[in-house]
Amino acid sequence: AIEAVLEGECKPMDFRWFIGCRRWSPGDLEQKVRVGKYQAMASARSVALKQCIGLPKPLWHEVMELSGGRSRELSRLEIQKRDDLSADEKDG
């Protein structure tokens, strides 16, 4: 991706850039997924590449809400704990 941007083949906004790194011991991530600490989520490209700056709530809440079911409910419970959002943003 970086090479494509530097060579002018793609624009930086065509990608979602993450800063940081999380390293896992062999089998560690699989174990965490198995016990429910992490969950893989499918997402539409338009959602995954959405601009996060200025969103009323973090992108992961939107993905969880769009997934529905238990994920949606978990997002709603977690967002109610936040003190940096208005009532309208929490109900959003």
C-alpha positions, 0 to 999 in steps of 0.5 A: 500500500505504501509503495502504491501511494508513493508511486502515485498509483493510489491515494492515501485515502484509499486505505485505512492506516493504523499506527501501532503493533500488537504481537501475539505468541503462537496460538495466543490470538486463536485462544482469545478468539476461542474464549470470546475475548476477540471476534472477527467482524465482516464490514463493508468497505465503505464502513471500514474506510470511513473517516473517523475524525469527527465521528460522534462515536468510535468506528468499532461501535458502528461496526458492532451495531451494524452486525446486530444481535449480541454485538449490537447489544454489547456496543450499546452497553459499552457506549452508555458507560462513556461520559464524553458523549451526549445523550443523543450521540449515545442513542444515535 
